């Protein structure tokens, strides 16, 4: 008699994700599921301070903003949501910051102690890890580094709020923890209606928050490499070189430009003592990386400052971090491509490394898709609202780049406009390339080459 065939056991991670053909599909659906759960929890009467159920649009926009680490809101977090609602929001921020796939992979490790190939690939897609051999150690380091950083910042903020601002310990500690998680994950959620404007003259609040935003926005691979070899810049990878170099240029340049543009504006820096202006200018230059906090009134900034904010938000922060935008890596790679073309070189080199063709095409694709999404979103919102182009553009870029800076028009948007903001935040967090690849039914490999032709360009 023919023996019965045993059914092979599928590793935990592979069984969970077996129905999906592409890792990008899992990432999209995982973030969508987190938003759905967050919306359901925030819709409960226990989540609001009034005890009444929040509307589906308010709950949905808040949940999306939390998971996507944005900070655009239609209600005051402190006044509208109860203690339970605030816990839900900060939990969604933490989930969005660590990444749905990172948490899922960690859970699989804890439960089964091993991962299937599909689960490893999914975690790599979320954490941007290049090699799956050390995936277990990398994920554990990501979680440990995030929690340690948040704990350190929470300690500093709690002590400062208690000792410097007279907050009782029972209030200073929750405030410190909430804003530490929000800052490190570049979420921009604050429990004060004016964000951090009231602390503009307190470097013990402003600078630690700015540093947390910078570190969280660099990206985990870059941070880990800097920790290992910060004394040996010559050994840095192309990713670290571009991320650190471009980030430094944007921070220094942004600080100078913001400070000069707003120095005499009586509604922003002009009203501050000179010793506070540079610190406020630095903080204002850091936040478009995806931080979303503010120490000056964004709606009162000059138009040139809004344009600079749009540019910095669109570029964003580092890859595989908590920042949004097209990423400084994409921006830096395109700058090297342009420089090589201007010099007439047929290869694009960064230091002692040559950039592969697929990497260049991916950077170009992400940049052009992002430009198209921002342009379409701005056009649609302009049709809906009576606001000027500069205000609408800042709101759209802020949503797509998951920043959260606003001129104050989001609460005034009609329901259709708020839905558009939700869609932009979701696409911006997951990534244009991930979204569109997830929607593809199948991948095609061309088995032949067509004749080459060189059309006139320009």
C-alpha positions in Angstrom: 0.0 0.0 0.0 1.3 3.5 -0.9 2.2 5.3 2.3 0.4 8.5 3.1 2.3 11.6 2.3 3.0 13.8 5.3 2.0 17.4 4.9 5.1 19.6 5.3 4.8 22.1 8.1 5.2 25.7 6.9 7.3 28.0 9.0 5.2 30.5 10.9 6.0 33.6 8.9 5.5 31.8 5.5 2.1 30.5 6.6 0.9 33.9 7.6 1.9 35.6 4.4 1.5 32.7 1.9 -1.5 34.2 0.1 0.4 37.2 -1.1 2.6 37.2 -4.1 4.7 40.3 -3.4 6.2 41.7 -0.2 4.8 45.1 -1.1 1.3 43.8 -0.9 1.8 42.7 2.7 3.2 46.1 3.7 0.2 47.9 2.2 -2.4 45.6 3.8 -0.6 45.6 7.1 -0.6 49.4 7.4 -4.2 49.5 6.2 -5.1 46.9 8.9 -3.4 48.9 11.6 -5.3 52.1 10.5 -8.6 50.2 10.5 -8.0 48.9 14.0 -6.9 52.3 15.2 -10.0 53.9 13.6 -12.3 51.3 15.4 -10.7 52.0 18.7 -10.8 55.8 18.4 -14.4 55.5 17.4 -15.3 54.1 20.8 -17.0 56.5 23.3 -14.3 55.7 25.8 -11.7 57.3 23.5 -13.1 60.8 23.6 -13.1 63.3 26.5 -16.8 64.0 26.1 -17.8 60.3 26.2 -19.4 60.6 22.7 -18.3 58.5 19.8 -15.9 60.3 17.4 -17.1 60.6 13.8 -15.6 58.0 11.4 -13.7 60.8 9.5 -12.2 62.3 12.6 -11.2 58.8 14.0 -9.9 57.7 10.6 -7.8 60.8 9.9 -6.3 60.7 13.4 -5.5 56.9 13.2 -4.0 57.4 9.7 -2.0 60.4 10.9 -0.7 58.3 13.8 0.2 55.1 12.0 1.7 57.1 9.1 3.7 59.4 11.5 2.3 62.6 10.1 0.6 64.8 12.7 -2.0 66.5 10.6 -5.2 66.7 12.6 -8.6 68.2 12.7 -9.0 68.2 16.5 -6.9 69.2 19.5 -5.4 65.9 20.8 -5.2 67.0 24.4 -8.8 68.4 24.6 -10.7 66.0 22.3 -9.3 62.6 23.2 -9.5 60.9 26.6 -6.6 59.2 28.4 -7.6 55.9 26.6 -7.7 57.7 23.3 -4.2 59.2 23.8 -2.8 55.7 24.7 -4.3 54.4 21.5 -2.7 57.2 19.5 0.7 56.8 21.0 0.5 53.0 20.5 -0.4 53.6 16.8 2.6 55.9 16.5 4.9 53.3 18.0 3.6 50.6 15.7 4.0 52.9 12.7 7.5 53.8 13.7 8.8 50.4 14.2 7.0 49.1 11.2 4.3 46.6 10.9 6.6 44.1 9.3 9.2 44.5 11.9 6.7 43.9 14.7 5.2 40.9 12.8 8.7 39.4 12.3 9.6 39.9 16.0 6.4 38.3 17.0 7.1 35.3 14.8 10.6 35.0 16.3 9.2 35.0 19.8 6.5 32.5 19.1 8.2 30.0 16.8 11.9 30.9 17.1 12.3 30.7 13.3 11.3 32.4 10.1 10.3 31.1 6.7 11.9 32.6 3.6 8.8 34.6 2.7 8.6 36.2 6.2 12.3 37.1 6.0 11.8 38.8 2.6 8.8 40.7 4.0 10.8 41.9 7.0 13.6 42.9 4.6 11.2 44.9 2.5 10.0 46.9 5.6 13.4 47.4 7.3 15.4 47.8 4.1 17.9 45.2 5.3 20.1 44.1 2.5 21.0 40.6 3.8 18.6 38.2 5.4 21.3 36.3 7.3 21.4 38.8 10.2 17.7 39.7 10.0 17.0 38.4 13.5 19.8 40.5 15.1 18.9 43.6 13.1 15.3 43.5 14.1 16.1 43.1 17.8 18.6 45.9 17.5 16.0 48.1 15.9 13.5 47.5 18.7 16.2 47.9 21.4 17.6 51.1 19.9 14.1 52.6 19.5 13.0 51.9 23.0 16.3 53.0 24.6 16.3 56.3 22.6 12.7 57.0 23.5 13.4 56.2 27.2 16.4 58.5 27.3 14.4 61.4 25.7 11.4 60.7 27.9 13.6 61.0 31.0 15.0 64.3 29.9 11.7 65.8 29.0 10.0 64.5 32.1 12.7 66.0 34.4 12.6 69.3 32.6 8.8 69.6 32.7 8.8 68.7 36.4 11.8 70.8 37.5 11.7 73.7 35.0 8.0 74.1 34.4 6.4 73.1 37.6 4.5 70.1 36.2 3.7 67.5 38.9 5.3 64.1 38.4 2.0 62.5 37.6 1.6 64.7 34.6 5.3 65.3 33.7 6.0 61.6 33.1 3.1 60.9 30.8 3.9 64.1 28.9 7.5 63.2 28.6 6.8 59.6 27.4 4.2 60.8 24.8 6.4 63.5 23.3 9.5 61.2 23.3 7.7 58.6 21.3 6.2 61.2 19.0 9.5 62.9 18.5 11.7 59.9 17.9 9.2 58.4 15.4 8.9 61.8 13.6 5.1 61.9 14.3 4.6 65.5 15.3 1.8 64.8 17.8 1.8 67.2 20.7 -0.5 67.6 23.7 -0.4 71.4 23.6 -2.6 73.2 21.0 0.4 75.4 20.0 2.7 72.4 19.5 6.0 73.4 21.3 5.7 77.1 20.8 5.6 77.8 24.5 9.0 76.2 24.9 10.8 78.2 22.2 13.1 79.7 24.8 13.9 76.4 26.5 16.8 74.6 24.9 16.3 71.6 27.3 13.0 70.9 25.5 13.7 72.1 22.0 17.2 70.7 21.3 16.5 67.1 22.7 13.4 66.9 20.6 15.3 68.1 17.5 18.1 65.6 18.1 15.5 62.8 18.4 13.9 63.8 15.2 17.3 63.8 13.4 18.4 60.4 14.8 15.0 58.8 14.1 15.0 60.3 10.6 18.5 59.1 9.6 17.4 55.5 9.2 18.4 52.5 11.2 21.1 51.2 8.8 22.8 54.5 8.8 22.7 54.9 12.6 24.1 51.4 13.1 26.9 52.0 10.7 27.8 55.3 12.3 27.9 53.6 15.7 30.2 51.0 14.4 32.6 53.1 12.3 32.0 56.8 13.1 35.8 57.3 13.3 36.4 55.8 9.9 34.4 57.8 7.3 36.4 56.3 4.5 34.8 52.9 5.2 31.2 54.2 5.1 28.8 52.8 2.6 27.3 54.9 -0.2 24.0 55.0 1.7 25.6 56.4 4.8 27.8 58.9 2.9 24.8 60.3 1.0 22.5 60.3 4.0 24.9 62.1 6.3 26.3 64.5 3.7 22.9 65.6 2.3 21.3 65.8 5.7 24.1 68.0 7.0 23.8 70.3 4.0 20.0 70.6 4.3 20.2 71.2 8.1 22.9 73.9 7.9 21.4 75.5 4.8 17.9 75.3 6.1 18.9 76.9 9.4 20.6 79.8 7.7 17.8 80.4 5.2 15.0 80.2 7.8 16.8 82.4 10.3 17.5 85.1 7.7 14.0 85.0 6.1 12.2 85.2 9.5 14.6 87.3 11.5 12.5 90.5 11.2 9.1 88.8 10.9 7.3 90.1 14.1 4.9 87.1 14.0 7.7 84.5 14.1 11.4 85.0 15.0 11.2 88.8 15.0 9.3 88.7 18.4 12.0 86.6 20.0 15.2 87.7 21.8 18.3 87.4 19.6 19.7 84.5 21.7 16.6 82.4 20.9 16.4 83.1 17.1 19.1 80.8 16.0 17.9 77.9 18.1 14.3 78.5 16.8 15.7 78.7 13.2 17.6 75.4 13.7 14.5 73.7 15.1 12.4 75.0 12.2 14.9 73.6 9.7 14.9 70.2 11.4 11.1 69.7 11.6 10.4 69.5 7.8 12.6 66.4 7.8 9.3 64.8 9.0 9.3 65.9 12.7 6.2 68.1 12.4 6.6 70.0 15.7 6.8 73.8 15.6 8.1 76.5 17.9 6.8 79.4 15.7 3.5 80.0 14.0 3.8 78.2 10.6 0.8 80.1 9.3 2.5 83.4 9.9 5.7 82.6 8.1 6.7 84.4 5.0 6.0 82.9 1.6 9.7 82.2 0.9 9.8 80.2 4.1 6.8 78.2 3.0 8.5 77.4 -0.2 11.7 76.3 1.6 9.5 74.2 3.9 7.9 72.5 0.9 11.3 71.7 -0.5 12.7 70.3 2.7 9.5 68.3 3.4 9.5 66.8 -0.1 13.1 65.6 0.3 12.5 64.2 3.7 14.9 62.1 5.8 16.9 58.9 5.5 15.8 55.6 4.1 14.6 52.9 6.5 13.9 55.4 9.2 10.8 57.1 10.5 11.0 60.1 8.2 8.9 60.7 5.1 9.5 62.4 1.7 11.3 60.9 -1.2 14.3 60.5 1.1 17.7 62.2 1.1 19.2 59.1 -0.5 16.9 59.5 -3.6 17.7 63.2 -3.7 21.4 62.6 -3.4 21.5 59.9 -6.0 19.7 62.1 -8.5 22.2 64.9 -7.8 25.1 62.5 -8.6 23.2 61.4 -11.8 22.8 65.0 -12.9 26.5 65.8 -12.1 27.7 62.8 -14.1 25.5 63.8 -17.1 26.8 67.4 -17.0 30.3 66.1 -17.0 29.5 63.8 -20.0 30.4 60.6 -18.0 28.6 57.4 -19.0 28.9 56.0 -15.4 27.6 57.5 -12.1 30.2 57.2 -9.3 29.8 58.0 -5.6 33.2 58.0 -4.0 34.9 54.8 -4.9 31.6 53.0 -5.9 29.6 52.9 -9.1 25.9 53.2 -9.0 24.0 50.4 -10.6 21.5 51.2 -13.4 18.5 49.8 -11.5 19.2 52.1 -8.5 19.2 55.1 -10.7 15.9 54.2 -12.3 14.4 53.5 -9.0 15.4 56.9 -7.7 14.0 58.6 -10.8 10.8 56.6 -10.5 10.2 57.5 -6.9 10.9 61.2 -7.5 8.7 61.5 -10.6 5.8 59.5 -9.0 6.0 61.8 -5.9 6.0 64.9 -8.0 2.9 63.6 -9.9 1.1 62.7 -6.7 1.7 66.1 -5.1 0.7 67.9 -8.3 -2.6 65.9 -8.6 -3.3 66.2 -4.9 -2.7 70.0 -5.0 -5.0 70.5 -8.0 -7.8 68.5 -6.5 -7.6 70.3 -3.2 -7.5 73.7 -5.0 -10.8 72.8 -6.6 -12.4 72.1 -3.3 -11.2 75.0 -1.1 -10.9 78.8 -1.5 -7.4 78.9 -0.1 -4.3 80.1 -2.0 -1.9 77.9 -3.8 1.0 78.3 -1.3 -1.2 77.2 1.6 -2.7 74.3 -0.2 0.7 73.1 -1.6 2.2 73.2 1.9 -0.7 71.1 3.3 -0.5 68.5 0.4 3.3 68.2 0.6 3.1 67.9 4.4 0.5 65.1 4.1 2.4 63.2 1.4 5.8 63.6 3.1 4.2 62.6 6.5 5.5 65.7 8.2 2.5 67.3 9.9 3.4 71.0 9.5 0.3 73.0 8.6 -0.9 76.5 8.0 -4.1 75.6 9.8 -6.4 74.7 6.9 -6.8 70.9 7.5 -9.6 71.3 10.1 -11.4 73.6 7.6 -11.3 71.2 4.7 -14.6 69.6 3.5 -15.0 65.8 4.1 -13.7 65.0 0.6 -10.6 67.1 1.3 -9.9 65.3 4.5 -10.3 62.0 2.7 -7.7 63.2 0.2 -5.4 64.1 3.1 -5.8 60.5 4.4 -5.0 59.0 1.1 -1.9 61.2 0.7 -0.7 60.3 4.2 -1.1 56.6 3.5 0.7 56.7 0.1 3.4 58.9 1.5 4.1 56.5 4.5 4.0 53.3 2.5 5.8 54.8 -0.4 4.7 55.4 -4.0 6.9 52.6 -5.4 5.5 50.1 -2.9 1.9 51.1 -3.5 2.1 50.8 -7.2 4.1 47.6 -7.2 1.6 46.1 -4.7 -1.2 46.9 -7.1 0.6 45.1 -10.0 -1.0 41.8 -10.7 2.2 40.1 -11.7 5.8 40.8 -12.6 6.8 40.4 -16.3 10.2 39.6 -17.6 10.9 40.7 -21.2 12.6 37.8 -23.0 13.8 39.9 -25.9 15.5 43.2 -26.6 14.2 45.9 -29.0 16.4 47.9 -31.4 18.0 51.0 -29.7 17.1 54.5 -30.7 18.2 57.9 -29.3 15.5 60.5 -29.5 16.3 64.2 -29.0 16.1 65.1 -25.3 15.4 68.7 -24.3 
